[in-house]
Amino acid sequence: MAKTWLAACVAVMVWVGAALAQGADNRVWIQVEAQPSLTAAQNRLRAFAQVFPDVNGFSLGGGWYGIALGPYARSEADSLLRSYLANGLIPPDSYIAFTRSFRSQFWPVGTNLLAPSDATAPAPTGTAVAEPETPNVEAPEPQQENEIAVPDETPREARASEARLTRDEKKELQVALKWAGFYTGAIDGAYGRGTRGSMAAFQEENGYEVTGVLTTAQRAELMRQYNAVLDGMDLRRVTDTRAGIELLLPTGVVAFEKYEFPFAQYDARTDLGARVLLISQPGDRDTLSGLYDIMETLEIVPTEGPREKGRSAFTLTGENAKIVSHTEARLQNGEVKGFTLIWPAGDEERRTRVLQEMRASFQVLPGTTLRRDDTQGAEQTLDLVSGLKLRRPILTRSGFWTDASGTVLTSSEAVGQCARITLDGDYPADIAARNDRLGVAVLKPRDALSPPAHVTFRDGAPRLRSEIAAAGFSYGGQLGAPTLTFGRLEDLRGLRGEENLRRLAVDTLPGDTGGPVFDGGGAVLGLLLAEDEGGRRLPDGVRFAASSDALRAVLEEAGADPGFTVTEQSMAPEDLTTLARDVVVLVECWED
């Protein structure tokens, strides 16, 4: 950033005075910038500290703050200055400065290199400008400010230094005042009565003279308090040249793990459990839309939270009791780039600040994206996408359509501990009625549905020892369609004489629970109940079903109108399979 003519004049004057006194201290510096505010100087210092190991900040007087490299011996400084300028590492108007050019040092914190010394500090060993060998390029750790060494100002000087702040810097102070609980107005960079009042409240709270105008030191202290929440996050600028993305990452809690197209995965390195994904792939609008759909299926993206999906960008936020996940991606020039931040729930202040820094620093390196062969040992499984776990229900059971409006009967076991329930993977449903003594539940879809078919219940007792068929999603929906398991009706009562139960001889699986039990003609004679009977495990091949009469009573109590038949019919197995495909429903129980 070029200096203004005023800064240049100040620099020339202090140069002359320093040259006359050079013999008192043989150390020199390379001054690279001067800034009109402490905030701007601190921001630029952080940027230079990512390249140089010997960056210092000094007060120049008159409300100006200098950024200098060193100290060096004069011969070393001349050589480094030529090298840095030739490589474009420092501004073209950088120059050699002497110690007496500076008033006081405020960066790094606790350092005072202005005291006269005969010892000459060693020159830096190198500038590290070569292309990095590792995919995760981390900058040197910037110093954190814990105290301010800048002299305080009179109210008049404070107003003068405040006037030199940019609008963005003023907004930043308003953000910090709002975070501290002193400011409730708009973040507009306009310092009216509300902002002045909040500044006065901050001054009173921190033991300063109450003037309503923050001095440079007070502004720095406010920002120090605001940034204290980031202690331990070790925010560093990471340039992932393979993904073509550069941004600030909390390297204190995440570290690069691997590439799994289209993600560069940065996994947790502490018990905090934070994770970051960088998103990078070539594509178009269809690619972006497909990425959105994929992200919604992942375990790391809970279902509750705001979503915005446009033609060229989307944001996706999900939150549950364990994590908060934020994803954003944008299509530009044939490239889809973005990131996901996964953070533990309950740590909202740090999460919000880290997300803010990531968003503000995010930069695309055009012309470079991950490719499909950028995959490191991806495990091939239906439960993973690009090495990330798909969201899976905690329990899957079966159910069946009972009327044309989409009412479903299922086992009460299927819905016992669910935060939400879905039918056939896509349709959210609510519990309309539940009878735990019988072991059944009635579900109603939240949106109007028109199922392809619904069952007819058998009216009257079926014949003992007659053939039956239990229909259900035996394997939790992996096959995409229900299966039929054939068996016999062994008894019209339960083991204790319960008339609302039917005892079956059939080898079923847990996923079949809640599904219909058909007689030979395709009428429903019962609903398959859970395998545990009264807390006891039943022998293999022994199952119970709630009778059609008992199911009818439950449905009518829930306001449904089930259909019944008394006609004895016979249905071919292939027709029974077709019927099951139309009426059996996959019931999924989710924890979020």
PEWOUR-V470723 format. One record per run of one state. SS is the DSSP state (2 for helix, 1 for strand, 0 for the rest). FROM is the first residue (numbers start at 0). TO is the last residue. If there is no record, write none. Layout:
# PEWOUR-V470723
ss: [SS SS]
from: [FROM FROM]
to: [TO TO]
This chain:
# PEWOUR-V470723
ss: [0 2 0 2 0 1 0 2 0 1 0 1 0 2 0 1 2 0 1 0 1 0 2 0 2 0 2 0 2 0 1 0 1 0 1 0 1 0 1 0 2 1 0 1 0 1 0 1 0 1 0 2 0 1 0 1 0 1 0 1 0 1 0 1 2 0 1 0 1 0 1 0 1 0 1 0 1 0 1 0 2 0 1 0 1 0 1 0 1 0 1 2 0 1 0 2 1 0]
from: [0 4 20 21 24 27 35 37 49 54 61 63 72 73 86 94 98 101 103 107 136 138 154 163 166 179 192 205 215 230 234 240 244 250 253 260 262 268 274 282 284 297 298 306 309 312 319 322 332 334 344 347 361 362 364 374 375 383 385 387 390 394 401 407 411 415 419 423 426 435 439 445 456 458 466 472 482 491 500 505 509 512 515 518 523 528 531 533 535 537 541 547 557 563 565 572 583 590]
to: [3 19 20 23 26 34 36 48 53 60 62 71 72 85 93 97 100 102 106 135 137 153 162 165 178 191 204 214 229 233 239 243 249 252 259 261 267 273 281 283 296 297 305 308 311 318 321 331 333 343 346 360 361 363 373 374 382 384 386 389 393 400 406 410 414 418 422 425 434 438 444 455 457 465 471 481 490 499 504 508 511 514 517 522 527 530 532 534 536 540 546 556 562 564 571 582 589 591]
